[in-house]
Amino acid sequence: MHITTKQNNPTKITLTIVADSKDLSVVKDAVLKELANTTKVSGFREGKAPLSVVEKNVDDQVLQSKVVDKAVNKLYVNAVRKSDIRPVGAPQVTLKKFVPYTELEFDAATEVIGKIDLPNYKSIKKKQEKPTVTADDVKKVLEDLQAKGAEKVDVKRAAKNGNQVTIDFSGKDEKGNAISGADGKDYPLTLGSNTFIPGFEENIVGLKAGEDKVFDISFPKDYGVKALANKKAKFTVIVKNVQELKKAKLDDEFAKKIGSFENLAALKKDIKTQLQQEKETQATRALENSIVNEIVDKSKVDLPESLIDEQLGRLKTEVKQNLVYKDQTWQEMLELEGMTEEEFDKAKLKPEAEQRVKTGLVLSEISHNEKIDVTPEEVDMRMQLLKGQYTDPAMKAELDKPETKQDIASRMITEKTLEHILSIATNDK
């Protein structure tokens, strides 16, 4: 087999592969052995006829087609291995010459992962800060627990901060058109929680059950939806119920109701422990992100377009799934953003897709350089743990797929790589 490589651009190459009779003979025999199992030859049991006899009993066009297909696949894989390239996706094959069983020449055009220039990531040093949990942190959790378990008592008086009101509301823009996502029915809102945009809750304070109000407020300048930022809106609100939240007293009995705690002190201790673990995990993730972002920003990577397109598709699926939870359609979101789908992809999704692809390639290169891998036993243990978390047969079947196992293995390598670069950055030596 002879291989010629043509570099079309940093991420696209064409391999020209030429095979001789020796290469093709091996493939031809393999194909004939496969055909022998399904070809009836007089005087021989199925699969027992000599290959020379089988060849005389099969259609020559079928044999040639199967030999070419098998040869192309086998030779391409071998060429990739010998050329030390990392293809992205299936190649585009162009058959240039085939003389039955003596000569074969074809081009295989494919996208590849190009050269990755990493910075000296071992010189990056960071300090791991140990977060602390304050008395106010614990107090806030206790207050949230009180609020969740509070007794709700209907009142006939006007609503005030701290009360929960049940409302119907709808918002319209300055042209009188309904604003997507700015409406709700039987919505429970705790006044003073600052759940809604500034000015909204203040307009409800003072209203009684059965009363309604129409008022104008403006969306904040930094509002997440660009089309609504700093824009005026007219809201109509109907108050259907006003309730006073009677919080339980913070004492030992409260602690016993929350869980298996002997007293309030034990509950506070548990809250502090959990908060400490959460803060430490968040601090570690933040430090990891800081290190990775610095390495990625200083790296030079030619990004294969197909990987960007694939990642962009995943991001779009994520956005659409999140919109379902918000009871909003894709088209409504685009209208609020004031963009076409193409503009949204280019401005919002493609930069994120490029960053994700670049990060993945950089981490992969580091794991390759540092020889970071996972053993089959490690992967099997992770798979068993995952299976133990699910009772749904469909989900368990999904975990049994080879591609799922490969994906889990890749994630585990990424986890090990992140731990490794974190260790390097926080080690003073």
MARGU-568386 format. One record per residue (C-alpha): y, x, z. Coordinates in steps of 0.2 Angstrom, whole numbers, padded with zeros to 4 digits. Each point is the difference from the previous one (the first is absolute). Layout:
% MARGU-568386
<py: Y&px: X&pz: Z> $
...
% end
This chain:
% MARGU-568386
<py: 0000&px: 0000&pz: 0000> $
<py: 0017&px: 0006&pz: -0005> $
<py: 0016&px: -0006&pz: 0008> $
<py: 0018&px: 0001&pz: -0005> $
<py: 0014&px: -0007&pz: 0011> $
<py: 0017&px: -0006&pz: -0007> $
<py: 0014&px: -0003&pz: 0013> $
<py: 0010&px: -0015&pz: -0007> $
<py: 0011&px: -0001&pz: 0015> $
<py: -0001&px: 0005&pz: 0019> $
<py: -0012&px: -0015&pz: 0003> $
<py: -0009&px: -0003&pz: -0017> $
<py: -0012&px: 0011&pz: -0008> $
<py: -0013&px: -0001&pz: -0015> $
<py: -0017&px: 0008&pz: 0001> $
<py: -0008&px: 0004&pz: -0016> $
<py: -0018&px: 0001&pz: 0003> $
<py: -0013&px: 0007&pz: -0013> $
<py: -0019&px: -0001&pz: 0004> $
<py: -0014&px: 0008&pz: -0010> $
<py: -0018&px: -0005&pz: -0003> $
<py: -0006&px: 0007&pz: 0017> $
<py: 0012&px: -0011&pz: 0009> $
<py: -0004&px: -0015&pz: -0010> $
<py: -0019&px: 0003&pz: 0001> $
<py: 0000&px: -0002&pz: 0019> $
<py: 0010&px: -0017&pz: -0002> $
<py: -0011&px: -0006&pz: -0014> $
<py: -0016&px: 0002&pz: 0011> $
<py: 0008&px: -0008&pz: 0014> $
<py: 0005&px: -0015&pz: -0010> $
<py: -0018&px: -0001&pz: -0008> $
<py: -0008&px: 0000&pz: 0017> $
<py: 0011&px: -0015&pz: 0005> $
<py: -0004&px: -0009&pz: -0016> $
<py: -0019&px: 0004&pz: 0002> $
<py: 0000&px: -0012&pz: 0015> $
<py: 0006&px: -0015&pz: -0011> $
<py: -0008&px: 0004&pz: -0017> $
<py: -0017&px: -0006&pz: -0004> $
<py: -0011&px: 0013&pz: -0009> $
<py: -0017&px: -0005&pz: -0007> $
<py: -0014&px: 0009&pz: 0009> $
<py: 0011&px: 0005&pz: 0015> $
<py: 0003&px: -0007&pz: 0016> $
<py: 0019&px: -0004&pz: 0004> $
<py: 0009&px: 0016&pz: 0003> $
<py: -0015&px: 0011&pz: -0004> $
<py: 0003&px: 0004&pz: -0019> $
<py: 0006&px: 0017&pz: -0005> $
<py: 0018&px: 0002&pz: -0003> $
<py: -0002&px: 0004&pz: -0018> $
<py: -0010&px: -0016&pz: -0002> $
<py: 0013&px: -0010&pz: 0009> $
<py: 0014&px: 0007&pz: -0012> $
<py: -0010&px: -0007&pz: -0015> $
<py: 0000&px: -0017&pz: 0008> $
<py: 0018&px: -0002&pz: 0005> $
<py: 0015&px: -0005&pz: -0011> $
<py: 0008&px: 0016&pz: -0005> $
<py: 0018&px: -0007&pz: 0002> $
<py: -0004&px: -0006&pz: 0017> $
<py: -0007&px: 0018&pz: 0005> $
<py: 0015&px: 0009&pz: -0008> $
<py: 0012&px: -0012&pz: 0009> $
<py: -0008&px: 0002&pz: 0017> $
<py: -0001&px: 0019&pz: -0002> $
<py: 0018&px: 0001&pz: -0004> $
<py: 0005&px: -0010&pz: 0015> $
<py: -0011&px: 0009&pz: 0012> $
<py: 0005&px: 0017&pz: -0007> $
<py: 0019&px: -0004&pz: 0000> $
<py: -0001&px: -0005&pz: 0019> $
<py: -0011&px: 0014&pz: 0005> $
<py: 0010&px: 0014&pz: -0010> $
<py: 0017&px: -0007&pz: 0006> $
<py: -0006&px: 0001&pz: 0019> $
<py: -0006&px: 0018&pz: -0003> $
<py: 0016&px: 0004&pz: -0009> $
<py: 0011&px: -0007&pz: 0014> $
<py: -0010&px: 0010&pz: 0013> $
<py: 0001&px: 0017&pz: -0010> $
<py: 0019&px: -0003&pz: -0004> $
<py: 0004&px: -0002&pz: 0018> $
<py: 0011&px: -0016&pz: -0003> $
<py: 0002&px: -0016&pz: 0010> $
<py: 0000&px: -0015&pz: -0012> $
<py: 0008&px: -0016&pz: 0004> $
<py: -0009&px: -0015&pz: -0007> $
<py: -0012&px: -0001&pz: -0015> $
<py: 0003&px: 0011&pz: -0015> $
<py: 0005&px: -0006&pz: -0018> $
<py: -0014&px: 0006&pz: -0011> $
<py: 0002&px: 0003&pz: -0018> $
<py: -0016&px: 0005&pz: -0010> $
<py: 0004&px: 0013&pz: -0013> $
<py: -0017&px: 0006&pz: -0007> $
<py: -0018&px: -0005&pz: 0003> $
<py: -0014&px: 0008&pz: -0010> $
<py: -0015&px: -0009&pz: 0008> $
<py: -0007&px: 0011&pz: 0013> $
<py: 0007&px: 0016&pz: -0006> $
<py: 0019&px: -0001&pz: 0002> $
<py: 0012&px: -0010&pz: 0010> $
<py: 0019&px: 0002&pz: 0002> $
<py: 0012&px: -0012&pz: 0009> $
<py: 0017&px: 0000&pz: 0009> $
<py: 0002&px: -0007&pz: 0017> $
<py: 0018&px: -0004&pz: 0005> $
<py: 0003&px: -0003&pz: 0018> $
<py: 0013&px: 0000&pz: 0014> $
<py: -0002&px: 0014&pz: 0013> $
<py: 0007&px: 0005&pz: 0016> $
<py: 0012&px: 0014&pz: -0005> $
<py: 0006&px: 0015&pz: 0010> $
<py: 0005&px: -0003&pz: 0018> $
<py: 0012&px: 0012&pz: 0007> $
<py: 0000&px: -0001&pz: 0019> $
<py: 0012&px: 0008&pz: 0012> $
<py: -0005&px: 0011&pz: 0014> $
<py: -0005&px: -0015&pz: 0011> $
<py: -0007&px: 0012&pz: 0013> $
<py: 0018&px: 0005&pz: 0004> $
<py: 0006&px: -0017&pz: 0005> $
<py: 0001&px: -0002&pz: 0019> $
<py: 0004&px: -0016&pz: 0009> $
<py: 0000&px: -0004&pz: 0019> $
<py: -0011&px: -0014&pz: 0006> $
<py: 0011&px: -0010&pz: 0012> $
<py: -0009&px: -0010&pz: 0014> $
<py: 0008&px: -0017&pz: 0001> $
<py: 0003&px: -0008&pz: 0017> $
<py: -0001&px: -0018&pz: 0005> $
<py: 0014&px: -0007&pz: 0011> $
<py: 0001&px: -0013&pz: 0012> $
<py: 0010&px: -0010&pz: -0012> $
<py: -0014&px: 0001&pz: -0013> $
<py: -0012&px: -0007&pz: 0012> $
<py: 0012&px: -0014&pz: 0006> $
<py: 0002&px: -0005&pz: -0018> $
<py: -0018&px: -0002&pz: -0003> $
<py: -0001&px: -0011&pz: 0016> $
<py: 0014&px: -0011&pz: -0006> $
<py: -0009&px: -0002&pz: -0016> $
<py: -0016&px: -0005&pz: 0009> $
<py: 0011&px: -0012&pz: 0011> $
<py: 0007&px: -0008&pz: -0016> $
<py: -0016&px: -0002&pz: -0008> $
<py: -0008&px: -0009&pz: 0015> $
<py: 0016&px: -0010&pz: 0004> $
<py: -0001&px: -0018&pz: 0003> $
<py: 0010&px: -0010&pz: -0012> $
<py: 0009&px: -0015&pz: 0007> $
<py: 0010&px: -0012&pz: -0011> $
<py: 0018&px: -0002&pz: 0004> $
<py: 0013&px: -0013&pz: -0006> $
<py: 0015&px: 0012&pz: 0003> $
<py: 0008&px: 0011&pz: -0013> $
<py: -0009&px: 0016&pz: -0005> $
<py: 0005&px: 0016&pz: 0008> $
<py: -0006&px: 0018&pz: -0002> $
<py: -0018&px: 0003&pz: 0007> $
<py: -0005&px: -0018&pz: -0006> $
<py: -0012&px: -0003&pz: -0014> $
<py: 0005&px: -0012&pz: -0013> $
<py: -0011&px: -0008&pz: -0013> $
<py: 0010&px: -0001&pz: -0016> $
<py: 0000&px: -0005&pz: -0019> $
<py: 0012&px: 0011&pz: -0010> $
<py: 0005&px: 0003&pz: -0018> $
<py: 0012&px: 0012&pz: -0008> $
<py: 0010&px: -0001&pz: -0016> $
<py: 0011&px: 0013&pz: -0009> $
<py: 0018&px: -0002&pz: -0004> $
<py: -0005&px: -0009&pz: -0016> $
<py: -0010&px: -0013&pz: 0010> $
<py: -0017&px: 0007&pz: -0006> $
<py: -0014&px: 0001&pz: 0013> $
<py: -0004&px: 0018&pz: 0006> $
<py: -0018&px: 0005&pz: -0002> $
<py: -0008&px: 0003&pz: 0018> $
<py: 0015&px: -0007&pz: 0009> $
<py: -0008&px: -0016&pz: 0005> $
<py: -0012&px: -0006&pz: 0013> $
<py: -0008&px: -0015&pz: 0008> $
<py: -0004&px: -0002&pz: 0019> $
<py: 0005&px: 0018&pz: 0003> $
<py: 0000&px: 0006&pz: 0018> $
<py: 0015&px: 0011&pz: 0004> $
<py: 0004&px: 0008&pz: 0016> $
<py: 0019&px: 0001&pz: 0001> $
<py: 0007&px: 0017&pz: 0004> $
<py: -0016&px: 0009&pz: -0008> $
<py: 0011&px: 0005&pz: -0015> $
<py: -0015&px: -0005&pz: -0011> $
<py: 0012&px: -0007&pz: -0013> $
<py: 0015&px: 0008&pz: -0009> $
<py: 0015&px: 0002&pz: 0011> $
<py: 0010&px: -0016&pz: 0003> $
<py: -0015&px: -0011&pz: -0003> $
<py: -0006&px: -0003&pz: 0018> $
<py: 0018&px: 0000&pz: 0007> $
<py: 0003&px: -0016&pz: -0011> $
<py: -0015&px: -0009&pz: 0008> $
<py: 0006&px: 0003&pz: 0018> $
<py: 0007&px: -0016&pz: 0007> $
<py: -0010&px: -0012&pz: -0011> $
<py: -0011&px: -0013&pz: 0007> $
<py: -0017&px: -0007&pz: -0006> $
<py: 0003&px: -0012&pz: -0015> $
<py: 0017&px: 0009&pz: -0005> $
<py: 0003&px: 0009&pz: -0016> $
<py: 0013&px: 0012&pz: -0006> $
<py: 0006&px: 0008&pz: -0016> $
<py: 0008&px: 0017&pz: 0001> $
<py: 0005&px: 0015&pz: -0011> $
<py: -0005&px: 0018&pz: 0005> $
<py: -0002&px: 0016&pz: -0010> $
<py: -0015&px: 0011&pz: -0003> $
<py: 0002&px: 0018&pz: 0007> $
<py: 0006&px: 0013&pz: -0012> $
<py: -0016&px: 0010&pz: 0003> $
<py: -0011&px: -0015&pz: -0002> $
<py: -0017&px: 0004&pz: -0007> $
<py: 0001&px: -0012&pz: -0016> $
<py: 0014&px: 0008&pz: -0010> $
<py: 0005&px: -0016&pz: -0009> $
<py: 0004&px: -0008&pz: 0017> $
<py: 0009&px: 0015&pz: 0008> $
<py: 0017&px: -0004&pz: 0006> $
<py: -0001&px: -0018&pz: -0008> $
<py: 0006&px: -0016&pz: 0008> $
<py: -0013&px: -0014&pz: 0003> $
<py: 0001&px: -0018&pz: 0006> $
<py: -0014&px: -0005&pz: 0012> $
<py: -0005&px: -0017&pz: 0005> $
<py: -0009&px: -0001&pz: 0017> $
<py: -0008&px: -0014&pz: 0008> $
<py: -0005&px: 0002&pz: 0019> $
<py: -0016&px: -0010&pz: 0003> $
<py: -0004&px: 0006&pz: 0018> $
<py: 0008&px: 0011&pz: 0014> $
<py: -0011&px: 0008&pz: 0013> $
<py: 0003&px: 0010&pz: 0015> $
<py: -0012&px: 0015&pz: 0002> $
<py: -0005&px: 0001&pz: 0018> $
<py: -0007&px: 0017&pz: 0002> $
<py: -0014&px: 0004&pz: 0013> $
<py: 0005&px: 0010&pz: 0015> $
<py: -0005&px: 0019&pz: -0001> $
<py: -0012&px: 0002&pz: 0014> $
<py: -0018&px: 0004&pz: 0003> $
<py: -0006&px: -0018&pz: -0005> $
<py: 0009&px: 0003&pz: -0017> $
<py: -0009&px: 0016&pz: -0002> $
<py: -0017&px: -0008&pz: 0003> $
<py: 0003&px: -0013&pz: -0013> $
<py: 0005&px: 0013&pz: -0013> $
<py: -0017&px: 0009&pz: 0002> $
<py: -0012&px: 0008&pz: 0012> $
<py: 0014&px: 0008&pz: 0011> $
<py: -0001&px: 0000&pz: 0019> $
<py: 0019&px: -0001&pz: 0001> $
<py: 0017&px: 0003&pz: -0009> $
<py: 0000&px: 0019&pz: 0004> $
<py: -0017&px: 0001&pz: -0010> $
<py: 0007&px: -0010&pz: -0014> $
<py: 0016&px: 0011&pz: -0001> $
<py: -0011&px: 0016&pz: 0000> $
<py: -0011&px: -0007&pz: -0014> $
<py: 0016&px: -0004&pz: -0010> $
<py: 0007&px: 0017&pz: 0002> $
<py: -0017&px: 0008&pz: -0005> $
<py: -0001&px: -0010&pz: -0016> $
<py: 0019&px: 0003&pz: -0004> $
<py: -0003&px: 0019&pz: 0003> $
<py: -0015&px: 0000&pz: -0012> $
<py: 0010&px: -0010&pz: -0013> $
<py: 0016&px: 0011&pz: 0001> $
<py: -0011&px: 0016&pz: -0002> $
<py: -0009&px: -0007&pz: -0015> $
<py: 0017&px: -0005&pz: -0008> $
<py: 0007&px: 0017&pz: 0004> $
<py: -0015&px: 0009&pz: -0008> $
<py: 0001&px: -0011&pz: -0015> $
<py: 0019&px: 0003&pz: -0002> $
<py: -0003&px: 0019&pz: 0002> $
<py: -0014&px: 0000&pz: -0013> $
<py: 0011&px: -0010&pz: -0012> $
<py: 0014&px: 0013&pz: 0003> $
<py: -0011&px: 0015&pz: -0004> $
<py: -0008&px: -0009&pz: -0015> $
<py: 0017&px: -0005&pz: -0007> $
<py: 0007&px: 0018&pz: 0001> $
<py: -0016&px: 0007&pz: -0008> $
<py: 0001&px: -0013&pz: -0014> $
<py: 0019&px: 0002&pz: -0003> $
<py: -0002&px: 0019&pz: -0002> $
<py: -0016&px: -0002&pz: -0012> $
<py: 0001&px: 0000&pz: -0018> $
<py: -0013&px: -0012&pz: -0008> $
<py: -0002&px: -0007&pz: -0018> $
<py: -0005&px: -0018&pz: 0003> $
<py: -0012&px: -0008&pz: -0012> $
<py: 0007&px: -0017&pz: -0006> $
<py: -0016&px: -0009&pz: 0001> $
<py: 0000&px: 0003&pz: 0019> $
<py: 0017&px: -0006&pz: 0002> $
<py: -0003&px: -0016&pz: -0010> $
<py: -0016&px: -0003&pz: 0011> $
<py: 0010&px: 0003&pz: 0016> $
<py: 0014&px: -0011&pz: -0006> $
<py: -0012&px: -0014&pz: -0003> $
<py: -0007&px: 0001&pz: 0018> $
<py: 0018&px: 0000&pz: 0006> $
<py: 0004&px: -0016&pz: -0010> $
<py: -0016&px: -0008&pz: 0007> $
<py: 0006&px: 0004&pz: 0018> $
<py: 0017&px: -0007&pz: -0003> $
<py: -0007&px: -0016&pz: -0007> $
<py: -0012&px: -0002&pz: 0014> $
<py: 0014&px: 0002&pz: 0013> $
<py: 0010&px: -0013&pz: -0010> $
<py: -0014&px: -0013&pz: 0003> $
<py: 0002&px: 0003&pz: 0018> $
<py: 0018&px: -0004&pz: -0001> $
<py: -0003&px: -0016&pz: -0011> $
<py: 0009&px: 0008&pz: -0014> $
<py: -0004&px: 0002&pz: -0019> $
<py: 0001&px: 0016&pz: -0010> $
<py: 0013&px: -0008&pz: -0011> $
<py: 0011&px: -0006&pz: 0015> $
<py: 0000&px: 0018&pz: 0007> $
<py: 0005&px: 0007&pz: -0017> $
<py: 0015&px: -0013&pz: -0001> $
<py: 0005&px: 0005&pz: 0018> $
<py: 0000&px: 0018&pz: -0005> $
<py: 0010&px: -0003&pz: -0016> $
<py: -0013&px: 0009&pz: -0010> $
<py: -0012&px: -0002&pz: -0014> $
<py: -0018&px: 0005&pz: 0003> $
<py: 0002&px: 0016&pz: -0010> $
<py: 0016&px: 0004&pz: 0010> $
<py: -0009&px: -0003&pz: 0016> $
<py: -0014&px: 0011&pz: -0004> $
<py: 0011&px: 0014&pz: -0006> $
<py: 0012&px: 0000&pz: 0015> $
<py: -0011&px: -0006&pz: 0014> $
<py: -0018&px: 0004&pz: -0003> $
<py: -0001&px: 0015&pz: -0012> $
<py: 0009&px: 0012&pz: 0012> $
<py: -0012&px: -0005&pz: 0014> $
<py: -0015&px: 0001&pz: -0012> $
<py: 0005&px: 0018&pz: -0005> $
<py: 0003&px: 0005&pz: 0018> $
<py: -0017&px: -0007&pz: 0005> $
<py: -0009&px: 0009&pz: -0014> $
<py: 0009&px: 0016&pz: 0003> $
<py: -0005&px: 0000&pz: 0018> $
<py: -0018&px: -0004&pz: -0003> $
<py: -0001&px: 0015&pz: -0013> $
<py: 0009&px: 0012&pz: 0012> $
<py: -0012&px: -0005&pz: 0015> $
<py: -0015&px: 0002&pz: -0012> $
<py: 0006&px: 0017&pz: -0005> $
<py: 0002&px: 0005&pz: 0018> $
<py: -0017&px: -0006&pz: 0005> $
<py: -0007&px: 0010&pz: -0015> $
<py: 0009&px: 0016&pz: 0005> $
<py: -0006&px: -0002&pz: 0018> $
<py: -0018&px: -0005&pz: -0005> $
<py: 0002&px: -0016&pz: 0010> $
<py: -0015&px: -0012&pz: -0003> $
<py: -0011&px: -0013&pz: 0009> $
<py: -0019&px: 0001&pz: 0002> $
<py: -0011&px: -0015&pz: -0006> $
<py: -0004&px: -0003&pz: 0019> $
<py: 0018&px: -0002&pz: 0004> $
<py: 0002&px: -0012&pz: -0014> $
<py: -0015&px: -0010&pz: 0005> $
<py: 0006&px: -0001&pz: 0018> $
<py: 0017&px: -0007&pz: -0006> $
<py: -0009&px: -0012&pz: -0011> $
<py: -0011&px: -0007&pz: 0015> $
<py: 0016&px: -0002&pz: 0011> $
<py: 0008&px: -0010&pz: -0014> $
<py: -0015&px: -0011&pz: -0003> $
<py: 0000&px: -0003&pz: 0019> $
<py: 0018&px: -0007&pz: -0001> $
<py: -0005&px: -0014&pz: -0013> $
<py: -0011&px: -0015&pz: 0001> $
<py: 0004&px: -0006&pz: -0018> $
<py: -0015&px: 0003&pz: -0011> $
<py: 0012&px: 0002&pz: -0015> $
<py: 0010&px: 0014&pz: 0009> $
<py: -0016&px: 0009&pz: 0005> $
<py: -0006&px: -0001&pz: -0018> $
<py: 0017&px: 0008&pz: -0006> $
<py: -0003&px: 0014&pz: 0013> $
<py: -0017&px: 0004&pz: -0008> $
<py: 0008&px: 0003&pz: -0017> $
<py: -0001&px: 0019&pz: -0005> $
<py: 0019&px: -0001&pz: -0005> $
<py: 0004&px: -0006&pz: 0017> $
<py: -0009&px: 0014&pz: 0008> $
<py: 0009&px: 0012&pz: -0011> $
<py: 0017&px: -0007&pz: 0005> $
<py: -0004&px: 0001&pz: 0018> $
<py: -0005&px: 0018&pz: -0002> $
<py: 0016&px: 0004&pz: -0009> $
<py: 0010&px: -0009&pz: 0014> $
<py: -0010&px: 0011&pz: 0013> $
<py: 0005&px: 0016&pz: -0009> $
<py: 0018&px: -0006&pz: 0000> $
<py: -0001&px: -0003&pz: 0019> $
<py: -0007&px: 0017&pz: 0003> $
<py: 0013&px: 0008&pz: -0011> $
<py: 0014&px: -0009&pz: 0009> $
<py: -0007&px: 0006&pz: 0017> $
<py: -0001&px: 0018&pz: -0007> $
<py: 0018&px: 0001&pz: -0006> $
<py: 0006&px: -0008&pz: 0016> $
<py: -0010&px: 0014&pz: 0010> $
<py: 0008&px: 0013&pz: -0011> $
<py: 0018&px: -0006&pz: 0002> $
<py: -0002&px: -0003&pz: 0019> $
<py: -0009&px: 0017&pz: 0004> $
<py: 0013&px: 0013&pz: 0006> $
<py: -0011&px: 0014&pz: -0006> $
% end
